[in-house]
Amino acid sequence: MFGNTLFLAGTLEAQKLVPYNLDLRQFLSKHFVYSVLLSERVMMPIGSFYQSENTQYLTDRFYGLFLPYRNEPPLVGFSIGSDKGSFHEDALDKASWFPKGYSIYSDQVAINELSKRLTMEPWIRSGKMRDVLTSKIKEDIGINGQSRLTLNKFISKELSGELVKPLEKVVEVQKYAILPEYVHMEMGKFSDNPIYKKWLDFILHKGYAISCSETYDAYCNNPLSVFYQNIFRKLYPYSLNSKDTLLFSTFLDIFPFEEIENIENKSVDKIIELKRSNIFSAYLTIYEKVISKLKEIFNMYILDFQNYSLVKSEIKRLHESEKIMLKKSLINDINSSIILYRSLKYSFKRAKHIKNWIKFQDLSELPTLEILTYLDCENNDLINEFMKELFLISKINYKNWEANMEHKKNNRIFAIHSVVNQDVKDSQTLIASTIGSAAQGLIVQQDEFNEISWNDIEKFIELLKQEKINDKTKQILIELLASGKYSTKTSYNENLNKWNQHKSSLTNDIKDRLATLAQLTNIATFILKLLGI
């Protein structure tokens, strides 16, 4: 559904850009699993494993994700170039491309030991990463390049031109792999300025991220950027993307999904089970709808970390506007108000009934309301607040309707008394006729099923199956509904008689539950008439 992700936060360079001495393992674990949940597959260059102890930890902790699972391909993998035969060969080849003493590549014994831990199959990357990286950096630091123009806002044009020359030389000469350390060697008079070093590090990292995105045909996810200085987002404006795990984390703060809580501490089996569950798939589909709306609002970009708080505010504002739309719909639909109020009035499962009621509304343009139907956490403030508001509206509408019906009833009683005063005989006939009609009204003729959609009947059956009612009652009711739609008249009448005999043994509690379920459907009047309770 969401395509592939390259977990850029697994690279040593991304981790070294964090300006604090932090233990990143818990943070990386959480966002690594988020990437797995949001993507068809997650990739990392094999250098991430050899160079970073944090990534070695991730690999050991979630090793099962790198292996086939129940005849399906792995969800995560390390990649090598098409000209390499194995992880080990890739690592040995890099030894000549890295400055002496850099990372693990100077220690062949350590490379051998680490290679033994990699029993998974490598994923083969197409294209030459170095060629793409060279092209992207040259373009970015050219006179009209985005990073060059950004630097011009902080320092003079002349100085920015001088500052990018070390990076320009590195990508031209390529004595070593294009690394921050290699760039620092060439900085000369600028090397004593930590700010200038950081700027070039950011530009290089930006080029690497964009090159990875193109070479791997994947979204590059780097949640560690939340710790970077703001200049990084000025140099590298991130596109709004549903695979951005910082964005997903922001969304979870507002709409928590209970099964995801502390997901990084759960087993690989549990992670895969959640990823492949229908309910989480539905949650992600709606999450994508919300992100699409945000793209329209924010014109695709988040410029710095502070904008995540703006996104959070915008999601809440979007939710409020959707609530207003649905509340207006409720106010204008007296039948919907009656059904909702009766469902909530005596119910101990109000949150459940609210969710069921929301499911039956037209939510095609209301994704933040739609997602409330998938949340298991009933302590969510948004659900509780919304439930109170809807209940209050439906109560007011119901009371107004009830008062109106009482007024009409009094008028009818007055009319009947007038008839009695004029002609007792006629009134007796009228009353007898009324009673007879009422009795007939509790019988649903099979022909009436023709006017009812089977999809609406199925929705009632779905609610019925979820309710804690004995299996015999469920079976008799389902057989009655199915026979009314698709069986012969004889078969339908037999099932109707069977139901009428069975319902006499039902407790008032079960009758109330069935009535409540009926009121949650689009065919409440029909179902209540059929049930005859």
C-alpha positions in Angstrom: 0.0 0.0 0.0 2.7 2.5 1.0 5.8 1.4 -1.1 9.3 0.9 0.2 11.4 2.8 2.8 15.1 3.2 3.2 15.7 3.5 6.9 18.3 6.3 6.7 18.5 6.7 10.5 20.4 3.3 10.5 23.4 4.9 8.9 26.3 6.0 11.0 26.4 9.4 9.3 22.8 10.1 10.2 23.5 9.1 13.8 26.7 11.2 14.1 24.8 14.3 13.1 22.8 14.1 16.4 24.5 16.9 18.5 23.9 15.2 21.9 25.4 12.2 23.5 22.2 10.2 23.6 21.4 6.5 23.8 19.5 6.2 20.6 18.6 2.6 20.7 15.1 2.9 22.1 14.2 5.8 19.8 15.7 4.0 16.8 13.9 0.7 17.7 10.5 2.5 17.8 10.9 4.3 14.5 12.4 1.2 12.8 9.3 -0.8 13.7 7.1 2.1 12.6 8.8 2.0 9.2 8.1 -1.7 9.0 4.5 -1.1 9.7 4.2 1.7 7.2 6.1 0.1 4.3 6.0 -2.9 2.0 9.6 -3.5 2.8 12.4 -1.6 4.6 15.9 -1.4 3.3 19.3 -0.3 4.6 22.7 -0.2 2.9 24.9 -3.0 4.4 27.4 -0.3 5.5 24.8 0.7 8.1 25.4 -2.7 9.8 29.2 -2.8 9.7 29.7 0.8 10.8 27.0 1.4 13.5 26.7 -0.5 16.8 23.1 0.9 17.0 22.2 -0.8 13.8 23.9 -4.0 14.9 21.6 -3.8 17.9 18.5 -3.3 15.7 19.5 -6.3 13.5 19.9 -8.6 16.5 16.8 -7.4 18.2 14.5 -7.8 15.2 16.4 -10.5 13.3 13.2 -12.3 12.4 12.1 -9.4 10.2 15.1 -10.0 8.0 14.1 -13.6 7.3 11.2 -15.1 5.3 8.1 -15.5 7.4 5.5 -18.3 6.6 6.6 -18.5 2.9 6.5 -14.7 2.5 9.6 -12.6 1.7 11.4 -10.7 4.5 10.1 -7.3 5.5 13.5 -5.9 6.0 16.8 -6.4 4.2 20.4 -5.1 3.8 21.4 -4.2 0.2 24.7 -4.5 -1.8 25.6 -3.4 -5.2 25.0 -5.6 -8.2 28.8 -6.1 -8.7 29.2 -7.6 -5.2 28.7 -11.3 -4.4 28.1 -11.1 -0.6 28.0 -8.8 2.4 31.5 -9.9 3.3 32.9 -9.0 -0.1 31.2 -5.6 0.0 32.8 -4.8 3.4 36.3 -5.9 2.3 36.0 -3.8 -0.9 35.2 -0.7 1.1 38.5 -1.0 3.1 40.3 0.6 0.2 37.7 3.4 -0.2 37.7 4.7 3.4 40.4 6.7 5.1 42.7 4.6 7.3 41.3 4.0 10.7 37.8 4.9 9.7 35.2 2.8 11.4 35.3 -1.0 11.1 36.8 -1.2 7.6 40.4 -1.1 8.9 39.9 -4.2 11.0 39.5 -7.3 8.9 39.1 -9.6 12.0 36.1 -7.5 13.1 34.7 -7.6 9.6 34.9 -11.4 9.5 33.2 -11.7 12.9 30.3 -9.3 11.9 29.9 -11.1 8.6 29.2 -14.4 10.4 26.1 -12.8 12.0 24.5 -12.1 8.7 22.8 -15.2 7.5 20.0 -13.5 5.6 20.1 -13.1 1.8 21.3 -9.7 0.5 19.0 -7.4 -1.6 20.7 -6.3 -4.8 20.7 -2.6 -5.5 20.6 -1.4 -9.1 22.7 1.5 -10.3 25.9 3.1 -9.1 25.2 5.0 -5.9 28.4 7.0 -6.1 27.5 8.4 -9.6 24.1 9.5 -8.5 25.5 11.1 -5.3 28.2 13.0 -7.3 25.6 14.4 -9.7 23.2 15.4 -6.9 25.8 17.2 -4.8 27.2 19.1 -7.8 23.7 20.3 -8.7 22.9 21.3 -5.1 26.0 23.4 -4.5 26.1 25.0 -7.9 25.4 28.7 -8.2 21.6 28.2 -8.5 21.5 25.0 -6.3 19.0 25.0 -3.4 21.7 24.5 -0.7 23.9 27.2 -2.2 21.0 29.7 -2.3 20.1 28.8 1.3 23.7 29.5 2.5 23.6 32.9 0.7 20.9 33.9 3.2 23.3 33.3 6.2 26.6 34.4 4.7 27.8 36.4 1.7 27.6 34.9 -1.8 31.4 35.0 -2.1 31.9 33.2 1.2 29.3 30.5 0.4 31.1 29.9 -2.9 34.4 29.4 -1.1 32.8 27.2 1.6 31.4 24.6 -0.8 34.7 24.2 -2.7 36.0 21.4 -0.4 32.9 19.4 -1.0 33.1 20.2 -4.7 36.7 18.8 -4.8 35.8 15.7 -2.9 33.1 14.7 -5.4 35.4 15.5 -8.3 38.6 13.7 -7.2 37.0 10.9 -5.1 40.2 9.7 -3.6 38.0 8.1 -0.9 34.4 7.4 -0.5 32.4 10.7 -0.2 32.4 11.0 3.6 32.3 13.9 6.1 35.8 13.1 7.3 37.1 13.3 3.7 35.5 16.7 3.3 36.9 17.9 6.6 40.4 17.0 5.3 39.9 19.5 2.5 38.4 22.4 4.4 41.7 24.2 5.2 41.0 27.6 6.8 37.3 26.7 7.4 38.1 23.5 9.4 38.3 25.5 12.7 34.7 26.7 12.4 32.3 24.0 13.7 29.3 25.7 12.2 30.8 25.6 8.7 31.7 21.9 9.2 28.1 21.2 10.3 26.7 22.9 7.2 28.8 20.9 4.8 27.9 17.7 6.8 24.2 18.6 6.3 24.6 19.3 2.6 26.5 16.0 2.1 23.8 14.1 4.1 21.1 15.7 2.1 22.8 14.6 -1.1 23.1 11.1 0.2 19.4 10.9 1.2 18.2 12.2 -2.2 20.6 9.8 -4.0 19.3 6.9 -1.9 15.8 7.8 -2.6 16.5 7.7 -6.4 18.8 4.6 -6.4 16.6 2.5 -4.1 13.3 3.9 -5.4 12.2 4.3 -1.8 11.3 7.0 0.7 14.3 7.9 2.9 13.1 8.0 6.5 15.3 9.7 9.0 13.5 10.4 12.3 16.9 11.4 13.8 16.5 14.7 12.0 14.3 15.8 14.9 17.5 16.2 16.9 19.3 18.2 14.2 19.8 22.0 14.2 17.1 23.9 12.3 19.5 24.8 9.5 19.2 21.2 8.4 15.6 21.6 7.4 16.4 24.8 5.7 18.9 23.0 3.5 16.7 19.9 3.2 13.0 20.6 3.2 11.3 17.3 3.8 8.2 16.4 1.7 5.1 15.4 3.6 5.0 11.7 3.3 2.9 9.0 5.1 6.1 6.9 5.6 7.7 9.7 7.7 7.6 8.1 11.1 7.9 11.5 12.9 4.6 12.4 11.2 3.1 9.0 12.1 4.2 9.5 15.7 2.5 12.9 15.7 -0.7 11.2 14.3 -0.6 8.5 17.0 -0.4 11.2 19.7 -3.8 12.3 18.6 -5.3 9.0 17.6 -3.6 6.4 19.7 -3.8 2.8 18.4 -3.6 0.6 21.5 -1.8 -2.3 19.9 1.1 0.0 18.8 1.9 1.2 22.3 5.4 0.1 23.1 5.5 -1.9 19.9 9.3 -1.8 19.9 9.3 -4.1 23.0 7.0 -6.7 21.3 8.1 -9.9 19.6 8.7 -10.1 15.8 5.6 -12.4 15.6 3.4 -9.8 17.2 4.8 -7.0 15.0 4.0 -9.0 11.8 0.6 -10.1 13.1 -0.3 -6.4 13.7 1.0 -5.3 10.3 -1.1 -7.9 8.5 -4.3 -7.4 10.6 -7.4 -6.1 8.8 -8.0 -3.5 11.5 -4.5 -2.0 11.3 -4.8 -2.0 7.5 -8.0 0.0 7.8 -6.3 2.4 10.3 -3.5 3.0 7.8 -5.8 3.6 4.9 -7.5 6.4 6.9 -4.2 7.8 8.1 -3.2 8.1 4.4 -6.4 10.1 3.7 -5.5 12.6 6.5 -2.0 13.0 5.1 -3.4 13.7 1.6 -5.5 16.5 3.1 -2.4 17.9 4.9 -0.5 17.9 1.6 -3.1 20.3 0.2 -3.0 22.5 3.2 0.8 22.7 3.7 1.8 22.6 0.0 3.8 19.4 0.5 6.6 20.6 2.7 7.7 20.6 6.4 10.6 23.0 6.6 11.7 22.3 10.2 10.8 20.3 13.3 8.5 23.1 14.7 6.2 22.4 11.7 5.3 19.0 13.2 3.5 20.9 16.0 1.7 22.9 13.2 0.7 19.6 11.6 -0.6 18.4 14.9 -2.7 21.5 15.3 -3.9 21.2 11.8 -5.1 17.6 12.3 -7.0 18.7 15.4 -8.5 21.6 13.5 -9.5 19.2 10.7 -11.1 17.0 13.3 -13.1 19.8 14.7 -14.4 20.9 11.3 -15.4 17.3 10.6 -17.3 17.1 13.9 -19.2 20.2 13.0 -20.2 18.7 9.7 -21.4 15.5 11.3 -23.2 17.3 14.1 -25.1 19.4 11.5 -26.1 16.3 9.8 -27.3 14.8 13.0 -29.3 18.0 13.9 -31.0 17.9 10.4 -31.9 14.2 10.6 -34.4 13.5 13.4 -34.5 9.7 12.7 -30.7 9.6 13.2 -31.1 11.5 16.5 -33.8 9.1 17.7 -31.7 6.1 16.9 -28.5 7.5 18.5 -30.3 8.7 21.7 -32.1 5.4 22.2 -28.8 3.5 21.7 -26.9 5.6 24.2 -29.6 6.3 26.8 -29.3 3.2 28.9 -26.1 1.7 27.5 -23.0 0.8 29.4 -21.2 0.5 26.1 -21.6 4.0 24.8 -18.2 4.3 23.2 -18.9 1.1 21.3 -22.3 2.3 20.1 -20.9 5.7 19.1 -18.3 3.9 17.0 -21.0 1.6 15.4 -23.2 4.6 14.7 -20.3 6.5 13.1 -19.6 3.6 10.8 -23.1 3.9 9.3 -22.5 7.6 8.3 -21.1 8.8 5.1 -17.4 9.2 6.1 -15.8 9.4 2.6 -14.7 13.0 3.3 -14.4 12.7 7.1 -11.2 10.6 7.7 -10.5 11.8 11.3 -14.0 10.8 12.4 -13.7 7.5 10.5 -10.6 6.6 12.4 -12.4 6.9 15.7 -14.3 3.7 14.8 -11.0 1.8 14.8 -9.6 2.9 18.1 -9.7 0.4 21.0 -8.7 3.0 23.6 -12.0 4.2 25.1 -10.1 6.6 27.3 -9.2 8.7 24.3 -10.2 12.3 25.0 -11.4 12.9 21.4 -13.8 10.0 21.6 -15.2 10.9 25.0 -15.6 14.5 24.1 -17.3 13.7 20.8 -19.5 11.1 22.5 -20.8 13.7 25.0 -21.5 16.3 22.3 -23.4 13.8 20.0 -25.4 12.5 22.9 -26.4 16.0 24.0 -27.5 16.9 20.5 -29.4 13.7 20.0 -31.1 14.1 23.4 -32.3 17.6 22.6 -33.6 16.4 19.2 -35.2 13.4 20.8 -37.0 15.4 23.5 -38.3 17.9 21.0 -39.6 15.0 18.8 -41.1 13.3 21.9 -42.9 16.5 22.9 -44.2 16.9 19.4 -45.4 13.3 19.3 -47.1 13.8 22.7 -48.9 16.8 21.3 -50.1 14.8 18.3 -51.2 12.0 20.5 -53.3 14.3 22.7 -54.9 15.6 19.5 -55.7 12.1 18.4 -57.3 11.2 21.8 -59.4 14.3 21.7 -60.6 13.3 18.2 -61.5 9.8 19.4 -63.5 11.2 22.4 -65.4 13.3 19.9 -66.2 10.2 17.9 -67.3 8.3 21.0 -69.6 11.2 22.1 -71.2 11.1 18.7 -71.5 7.4 18.1 -70.4 4.8 20.5 -70.9 2.0 18.0 -68.7 3.7 15.4 -66.0 4.2 18.0 -66.0 0.6 19.0 -65.6 -0.3 15.3 -62.7 2.2 15.0 -60.9 0.8 18.0 -61.3 -2.8 16.9 -59.9 -1.8 13.5 -57.0 0.0 15.0 -56.1 -3.0 17.2 -56.3 -5.3 14.3 -54.0 -3.1 12.2 -51.5 -2.9 15.0 -51.5 -6.7 15.3 -50.9 -7.0 11.6 -48.2 -4.4 11.7 -45.9 -6.8 13.7 -45.8 -9.3 10.9 -43.3 -8.6 8.1 -44.5 -10.0 4.8 -41.7 -11.6 2.7 -42.4 -9.1 -0.1 -41.2 -6.3 2.1 -37.7 -7.7 1.9 -37.6 -6.6 -1.7 -37.4 -3.0 -0.6 -34.4 -3.7 1.7 -30.8 -3.9 0.7 -29.0 -7.1 1.6 -25.9 -5.0 2.5 -28.0 -3.3 5.2 -29.2 -6.7 6.5 -25.6 -7.9 6.6 -24.6 -4.9 8.7 -27.2 -5.9 11.3 -25.9 -9.5 11.1 -22.4 -8.2 11.7 -23.4 -6.3 14.8 -25.5 -9.3 16.0 -22.4 -11.6 15.7 -20.4 -9.2 17.9 -23.0 -9.0 20.6 -22.9 -11.3 23.6 -26.2 -13.1 22.9 -26.6 -16.9 22.9 -25.8 -18.7 19.7 -29.2 -20.2 19.3 -30.9 -16.8 19.2 -28.3 -15.5 16.7 -28.8 -18.6 14.5 -32.6 -18.4 14.4 -32.5 -14.7 13.6 -29.9 -15.0 10.8 -31.8 -17.9 9.2 -35.0 -15.7 9.3 -33.2 -12.8 7.7 -31.6 -15.0 5.0 -34.9 -16.8 4.2 -36.8 -13.5 3.9 -34.4 -12.4 1.2 -33.6 -15.5 -0.7 -35.9 -18.5 0.3 -39.4 -19.7 -0.7 -42.4 -18.2 1.0 -43.0 -21.6 2.8 -39.5 -21.6 4.2 -39.7 -18.0 5.3 -43.0 -18.6 7.1 -41.5 -21.6 8.9 -38.5 -19.5 10.1 -40.9 -16.7 11.1 -43.0 -19.1 13.2 -39.8 -20.5 14.7 -38.6 -17.0 15.7 -42.0 -16.1 17.2 -41.9 -19.2 19.3 -38.3 -18.6 20.4 -38.7 -14.9 21.3 -41.2 -15.7 24.0 -38.4 -17.2 26.0 -36.1 -14.2 25.6 -35.2 -12.2 28.7 -35.9 -8.4 28.7 -32.1 -7.8 28.7 -31.7 -9.7 25.4 -34.7 -8.0 23.9 -33.3 -4.6 24.8 -29.9 -5.5 23.3 -31.6 -6.6 20.0 -33.6 -3.4 19.9 -30.5 -1.4 20.5 -28.7 -3.2 17.7 -31.6 -2.6 15.3 -31.5 1.1 16.1 -27.8 1.2 15.0 -28.7 0.2 11.4 -30.1 2.1 8.4 -33.2 -0.2 8.5 -34.1 0.2 12.2 -37.9 0.4 11.6 -37.9 -2.7 9.4 -35.7 -4.8 11.9 -37.8 -3.7 14.9 -41.0 -4.7 13.1 -39.5 -8.0 12.1 -38.3 -8.8 15.6 -41.7 -7.9 17.1 -40.2 -6.9 20.4 
